[in-house]
Amino acid sequence: MKFIGIDISKSTFVAAYPQLKGYQTQTYTNDLKGVKKFISSFSDADHQCVLEATGNYGTLLLYALRVESCKIDHSNPAKVTKTK
């Protein structure tokens, strides 16, 4: 399983894609065009998108990911714990 970390703001969101060493980031516009471009950036079912709850800013992205049956972990940042 490959995890794609997503940081959402009002006008953009940044996706962190796993690489052999570390991550590569890509910024997308937080609109329908950017969401479609993001979803088309990964094709296999071995991905899970991880994003924090950010109020309304992530609504379009969450909806589109669910429509595409993508695996999603939508977490409250106050509840996330660090593991070793």
Stockholm file with secondary structure:
# STOCKHOLM 1.0

chainA/1-84         MKFIGIDISKSTFVAAYPQLKGYQTQTYTNDLKGVKKFISSFSDADHQCVLEATGNYGTLLLYALRVESCKIDHSNPAKVTKTK
#=GR chainA/1-84 SS CEEEEEEECSSEEEEEEECSSSEEEEEEESSHHHHHHHHTTCCSSCEEEEEECCGGGGHHHHHHHHHTTCEEEEECTTTCCCCC
#=GC SS_cons        CEEEEEEECSSEEEEEEECSSSEEEEEEESSHHHHHHHHTTCCSSCEEEEEECCGGGGHHHHHHHHHTTCEEEEECTTTCCCCC
//
